[in-house]
Amino acid sequence: MELAKRSPFRRLIAPIRCCRLAGLWLVLLLALQVTPLAAQTPAARLTLDEYHALLREAITALETEPPGEYAALDEQRRRLASVQEVVLPSGEIVRVRPLLGSDEAPVFDRQAALARLRLMVTQLDAAPEDATAARLALLEQILARPLFNRPSALIDRFIAWVEEWLRRLLGREQDAAPSPALAATARAIPWVLAALAALGLGWLLTYWLQSLLRSFVADAEARRRAAEGENAPLTAGEARRQAHHAAQAGRYRDAVRRLYLAALLHLQEARLVPPDPSLTNHELLARVPAGAPLHSYLAPVVETFDQVWYGVREPDHATYSAYLQAVDALESSVRAHADAHTRTQTVNDAEAAKPPVA
């Protein structure tokens, strides 16, 4: 009776035991499959030598993989992506990035991957010959100079720069002992430059002040003339403009007078006649030598003006046009005379600058 009662329970328990056994076998199989992969996956922290060897293995795997296949590339990318830190021989720990990308941003080009790996291996191979200690010692020696440890004024730094420039210019960079003459020269150069700059600034200020004063005087003279009812021009260009306006209005007598004033002002600006209002027209003409080329151009200008101004000839448009041509010829002669004088002065200066013949 008891056996008959227990038999249904045994039928229910048997399948459950079978499921447990099947689950245990599945776990064992997964463990056997995962263990080799875990053994192949590097740790998150490697020494520098281990990381160096890992890179070489990755290069070999990619170089031997047949074209068109990417299994080795994917495997090496996962291996390198698992490395997060590298321990240097000094004990310092540095974080590294995956050279072949990650699963989110992988590198698909085998040649690009090989280029990255070979560059890193080349850098690691060259690291032992980097002479880091020697370079750090040289840097400490440079930083120990007074220039980097003692605060100095701007003028002192500029003098030090000038002295260093003179050393390079004279080819004396290797001299260990300071040169008193070189130091004195370096200190004198900034003062010479400052003096030249002060002179140049003074000359510019003087020139500007003279121009400003001349403009003030010209404006004051123009206002005085306007207040007294005088409208005599102050420059040759202004006199020509007044002559043009007068001719357009039909006032040819006044236009001829303005042209004559323009000719006189042009002669005065060229320093060929003195600005003396007490001199008559013929006295001004007498100041120019009769044999000079300028005399032949000035004489008809003076004679025509006298005839028109004193009523001997009634001017018209033809008279104004002919007089304008005569004044233009006179001014051209004045410019030619000034150019010739400038060339002669240049030649004389050049002759005077020549060293005397022994």
C-alpha positions as CSV (number, residue, x, y, z in Angstrom):
1,M,0.0,0.0,0.0
2,E,2.8,2.5,0.9
3,L,4.6,1.7,-2.4
4,A,1.5,2.3,-4.3
5,K,1.0,5.7,-2.6
6,R,4.6,6.9,-3.3
7,S,4.8,6.0,-6.9
8,P,3.0,9.1,-8.2
9,F,5.4,11.5,-6.4
10,R,8.4,9.7,-7.8
11,R,7.0,10.2,-11.3
12,L,6.8,13.9,-10.7
13,I,10.3,14.2,-9.1
14,A,12.1,12.3,-11.8
15,P,11.7,15.0,-14.5
16,I,12.8,17.7,-12.1
17,R,16.0,15.8,-11.4
18,C,16.6,15.4,-15.1
19,C,16.3,19.2,-15.6
20,R,18.7,19.9,-12.8
21,L,21.3,17.5,-14.3
22,A,20.8,19.2,-17.7
23,G,21.3,22.6,-16.2
24,L,24.5,21.6,-14.4
25,W,25.9,20.1,-17.7
26,L,25.1,23.4,-19.5
27,V,26.8,25.5,-16.9
28,L,29.9,23.2,-17.1
29,L,30.0,23.5,-20.9
30,L,29.7,27.3,-20.8
31,A,32.5,27.4,-18.2
32,L,34.7,25.3,-20.5
33,Q,34.1,27.6,-23.4
34,V,34.5,30.9,-21.5
35,T,37.8,29.9,-19.8
36,P,39.9,29.9,-23.0
37,L,38.6,33.3,-24.0
38,A,39.2,34.7,-20.5
39,A,42.8,33.4,-20.7
40,Q,43.3,35.1,-24.1
41,T,41.9,38.5,-22.9
42,P,44.6,40.7,-21.4
43,A,44.2,42.3,-18.0
44,A,43.0,46.0,-17.7
45,R,46.5,46.9,-16.4
46,L,49.7,45.8,-18.1
47,T,53.4,46.6,-17.6
48,L,55.1,48.5,-20.4
49,D,56.9,45.3,-21.6
50,E,53.6,43.4,-21.7
51,Y,51.9,46.2,-23.6
52,H,54.9,46.3,-26.0
53,A,54.6,42.6,-26.6
54,L,50.8,42.9,-27.1
55,L,51.3,45.5,-29.8
56,R,53.9,43.3,-31.6
57,E,51.5,40.3,-31.5
58,A,48.7,42.5,-33.0
59,I,51.0,43.6,-35.8
60,T,51.9,40.0,-36.6
61,A,48.2,38.9,-36.5
62,L,47.2,41.7,-38.9
63,E,50.1,41.1,-41.3
64,T,49.3,37.3,-41.6
65,E,45.6,37.7,-41.9
66,P,44.4,37.0,-45.5
67,P,42.9,39.9,-47.5
68,G,39.2,40.3,-47.2
69,E,39.0,38.9,-43.7
70,Y,38.6,40.9,-40.5
71,A,38.4,38.4,-37.8
72,A,42.0,39.1,-36.6
73,L,41.3,42.8,-36.7
74,D,38.2,42.5,-34.6
75,E,40.0,40.3,-32.1
76,Q,43.0,42.6,-31.8
77,R,40.7,45.6,-31.4
78,R,39.0,43.9,-28.5
79,R,42.3,42.9,-26.9
80,L,43.7,46.4,-27.1
81,A,40.4,48.0,-26.0
82,S,40.5,46.0,-22.8
83,V,43.8,47.5,-21.8
84,Q,43.1,50.6,-19.7
85,E,46.4,51.3,-17.9
86,V,50.1,50.7,-18.4
87,V,52.6,50.7,-15.6
88,L,55.9,52.4,-16.6
89,P,59.3,51.2,-15.3
90,S,59.3,54.2,-12.9
91,G,56.1,52.9,-11.3
92,E,53.9,55.6,-12.8
93,I,50.6,54.5,-14.1
94,V,49.3,56.0,-17.3
95,R,45.9,55.6,-19.0
96,V,45.9,54.5,-22.6
97,R,43.3,54.7,-25.3
98,P,42.4,51.9,-27.6
99,L,44.6,52.2,-30.7
100,L,42.2,50.4,-33.0
101,G,39.1,52.0,-31.7
102,S,36.3,50.5,-29.7
103,D,33.1,48.7,-30.6
104,E,31.3,52.0,-30.9
105,A,34.0,53.5,-33.2
106,P,36.0,50.7,-34.7
107,V,38.9,50.9,-37.2
108,F,38.0,49.0,-40.4
109,D,41.0,49.8,-42.5
110,R,43.8,47.2,-41.9
111,Q,46.5,49.5,-43.3
112,A,45.5,52.3,-41.0
113,A,45.5,49.9,-38.0
114,L,48.9,48.7,-38.9
115,A,50.2,52.2,-39.3
116,R,49.0,53.1,-35.8
117,L,50.5,50.0,-34.2
118,R,53.9,50.3,-36.0
119,L,54.1,54.0,-35.0
120,M,53.5,53.1,-31.3
121,V,56.0,50.3,-31.5
122,T,58.6,52.6,-33.1
123,Q,58.1,55.2,-30.3
124,L,58.4,52.5,-27.6
125,D,61.6,51.1,-29.3
126,A,63.1,54.6,-29.3
127,A,62.2,55.4,-25.7
128,P,65.3,53.8,-24.1
129,E,67.5,56.1,-26.1
130,D,65.5,59.3,-25.4
131,A,68.1,60.6,-22.9
132,T,65.4,62.0,-20.7
133,A,67.7,62.5,-17.8
134,A,70.2,64.5,-19.8
135,R,67.5,66.7,-21.3
136,L,66.0,67.4,-17.9
137,A,69.4,68.3,-16.6
138,L,69.9,70.7,-19.5
139,L,66.5,72.2,-18.8
140,E,67.3,72.6,-15.1
141,Q,70.6,74.3,-16.1
142,I,68.8,76.8,-18.3
143,L,66.1,77.5,-15.8
144,A,68.7,78.1,-13.1
145,R,69.9,81.3,-15.0
146,P,69.3,84.6,-13.3
147,L,67.0,85.6,-16.1
148,F,64.4,83.0,-15.0
149,N,64.9,83.4,-11.2
150,R,65.3,87.2,-10.7
151,P,62.7,89.7,-11.7
152,S,64.1,92.4,-13.9
153,A,62.9,95.6,-15.5
154,L,61.9,95.8,-19.1
155,I,65.0,97.8,-20.0
156,D,67.3,95.2,-18.4
157,R,65.6,92.4,-20.4
158,F,66.0,94.5,-23.5
159,I,69.7,95.1,-22.8
160,A,70.2,91.3,-22.1
161,W,68.5,90.6,-25.5
162,V,70.8,93.1,-27.3
163,E,73.9,91.6,-25.7
164,E,72.8,88.1,-26.7
165,W,72.2,89.4,-30.3
166,L,75.6,91.0,-30.4
167,R,77.1,87.7,-29.3
168,R,75.4,85.9,-32.1
169,L,76.4,88.6,-34.6
170,L,80.1,88.4,-33.6
171,G,80.1,84.7,-33.4
172,R,80.9,84.7,-29.6
173,E,78.0,82.6,-28.3
174,Q,80.4,80.0,-26.8
175,D,82.3,82.5,-24.7
176,A,81.7,81.7,-21.1
177,A,83.3,84.8,-19.6
178,P,81.3,88.0,-20.0
179,S,82.9,90.7,-22.1
180,P,82.9,94.3,-20.5
181,A,83.1,95.9,-24.0
182,L,80.2,93.9,-25.2
183,A,78.1,94.7,-22.1
184,A,78.9,98.4,-22.4
185,T,77.9,98.4,-26.1
186,A,74.7,96.6,-25.3
187,R,73.9,99.2,-22.6
188,A,74.7,102.1,-25.0
189,I,72.6,100.9,-27.9
190,P,69.1,101.4,-26.1
191,W,70.1,104.9,-25.2
192,V,71.2,105.7,-28.7
193,L,67.9,104.4,-30.1
194,A,66.0,106.4,-27.5
195,A,67.9,109.6,-28.5
196,L,67.2,109.0,-32.2
197,A,63.5,108.3,-31.4
198,A,63.4,111.5,-29.4
199,L,65.0,113.5,-32.2
200,G,62.6,112.0,-34.8
201,L,59.6,112.8,-32.6
202,G,60.8,116.3,-32.0
203,W,61.3,116.9,-35.7
204,L,57.8,115.6,-36.4
205,L,56.3,117.8,-33.7
206,T,58.2,120.8,-35.1
207,Y,57.0,120.1,-38.6
208,W,53.5,119.6,-37.5
209,L,53.6,122.8,-35.4
210,Q,55.0,124.8,-38.3
211,S,52.3,123.6,-40.6
212,L,49.7,124.3,-37.9
213,L,51.0,127.8,-37.4
214,R,51.1,128.5,-41.1
215,S,47.5,127.4,-41.5
216,F,46.6,129.7,-38.6
217,V,48.4,132.6,-40.1
218,A,46.9,132.0,-43.6
219,D,43.4,131.8,-42.1
220,A,44.0,134.9,-40.1
221,E,45.3,136.7,-43.2
222,A,42.4,135.6,-45.2
223,R,39.9,136.7,-42.6
224,R,41.7,140.1,-42.4
225,R,41.6,140.5,-46.1
226,A,37.9,139.6,-46.2
227,A,37.1,142.0,-43.4
228,E,39.0,144.8,-45.2
229,G,37.4,144.1,-48.5
230,E,40.5,142.6,-50.0
231,N,40.3,139.3,-51.9
232,A,43.9,139.0,-53.0
233,P,44.9,135.4,-53.4
234,L,47.6,133.9,-51.1
235,T,48.7,131.1,-53.4
236,A,49.2,130.6,-57.1
237,G,46.6,127.9,-57.2
238,E,44.0,130.2,-55.5
239,A,44.8,133.0,-57.9
240,R,44.3,130.7,-60.9
241,R,40.9,129.6,-59.6
242,Q,39.9,133.2,-59.1
243,A,41.0,134.0,-62.7
244,H,38.9,131.1,-64.1
245,H,35.8,132.3,-62.2
246,A,36.3,135.9,-63.4
247,A,36.7,134.8,-67.0
248,Q,33.5,132.7,-66.8
249,A,31.7,135.8,-65.6
250,G,33.1,137.9,-68.5
251,R,35.4,140.0,-66.2
252,Y,38.4,139.5,-68.4
253,R,40.4,142.5,-67.0
254,D,40.1,141.0,-63.5
255,A,40.9,137.6,-64.9
256,V,44.2,138.9,-66.5
257,R,45.1,140.5,-63.1
258,R,44.5,137.2,-61.3
259,L,46.7,135.3,-63.7
260,Y,49.4,137.9,-63.3
261,L,49.2,137.4,-59.5
262,A,49.4,133.7,-60.0
263,A,52.6,134.1,-62.0
264,L,54.1,136.4,-59.3
265,L,53.2,134.0,-56.5
266,H,54.7,131.1,-58.4
267,L,57.9,133.0,-58.8
268,Q,57.9,133.9,-55.1
269,E,57.3,130.3,-54.2
270,A,60.3,129.3,-56.3
271,R,62.4,132.0,-54.6
272,L,63.1,133.7,-58.0
273,V,61.7,137.1,-57.0
274,P,61.4,138.7,-53.6
275,P,57.9,139.1,-52.0
276,D,58.2,142.9,-51.9
277,P,55.0,144.7,-52.7
278,S,56.8,148.0,-53.1
279,L,58.5,146.9,-56.3
280,T,56.9,147.7,-59.6
281,N,56.3,145.2,-62.4
282,H,59.3,146.5,-64.4
283,E,61.5,146.5,-61.3
284,L,60.6,142.8,-60.7
285,L,61.4,142.1,-64.4
286,A,64.8,143.9,-63.9
287,R,65.6,141.5,-61.1
288,V,65.8,138.7,-63.6
289,P,68.9,138.8,-65.8
290,A,68.1,139.7,-69.4
291,G,70.1,136.8,-70.8
292,A,68.3,134.2,-68.6
293,P,65.7,131.9,-70.3
294,L,63.2,133.0,-67.6
295,H,63.4,136.6,-68.7
296,S,62.0,135.8,-72.2
297,Y,58.9,134.2,-70.6
298,L,58.4,136.9,-67.9
299,A,58.7,139.9,-70.2
300,P,55.5,139.3,-72.3
301,V,53.5,138.5,-69.1
302,V,54.5,141.8,-67.5
303,E,53.9,143.9,-70.7
304,T,50.5,142.4,-71.4
305,F,49.3,142.9,-67.9
306,D,50.5,146.6,-68.0
307,Q,48.6,147.2,-71.2
308,V,45.4,145.6,-70.0
309,W,45.5,147.0,-66.4
310,Y,46.2,150.6,-67.5
311,G,43.7,150.6,-70.3
312,V,45.9,150.4,-73.3
313,R,44.1,147.2,-74.5
314,E,40.6,146.1,-73.8
315,P,40.8,142.4,-73.0
316,D,38.4,139.8,-74.4
317,H,38.2,136.0,-74.3
318,A,41.0,135.7,-76.9
319,T,43.2,138.0,-74.9
320,Y,42.6,136.0,-71.8
321,S,43.3,132.7,-73.6
322,A,46.6,134.0,-75.0
323,Y,47.6,135.4,-71.6
324,L,46.8,132.1,-70.0
325,Q,49.1,130.3,-72.4
326,A,51.9,132.8,-71.6
327,V,51.5,132.3,-67.9
328,D,51.6,128.5,-68.4
329,A,54.8,128.8,-70.4
330,L,56.3,131.0,-67.6
331,E,55.4,128.5,-64.9
332,S,56.8,125.6,-67.0
333,S,60.1,127.6,-67.3
334,V,60.1,128.2,-63.6
335,R,59.7,124.4,-62.9
336,A,62.5,123.6,-65.4
337,H,64.7,126.2,-63.7
338,A,64.0,124.6,-60.3
339,D,64.7,121.1,-61.6
340,A,68.0,122.2,-63.2
341,H,69.0,123.9,-59.9
342,T,68.2,120.8,-57.9
343,R,70.3,118.6,-60.3
344,T,73.2,121.0,-60.1
345,Q,73.0,121.1,-56.3
346,T,73.0,117.3,-56.2
347,V,76.1,117.1,-58.4
348,N,77.9,119.7,-56.3
349,D,77.1,117.8,-53.1
350,A,78.3,114.5,-54.7
351,E,81.5,116.2,-55.8
352,A,82.0,117.6,-52.3
353,A,81.4,114.3,-50.7
354,K,84.2,112.6,-52.8
355,P,87.4,111.9,-50.8
356,P,90.4,114.1,-51.9
357,V,92.8,112.6,-54.3
358,A,96.2,111.9,-52.8
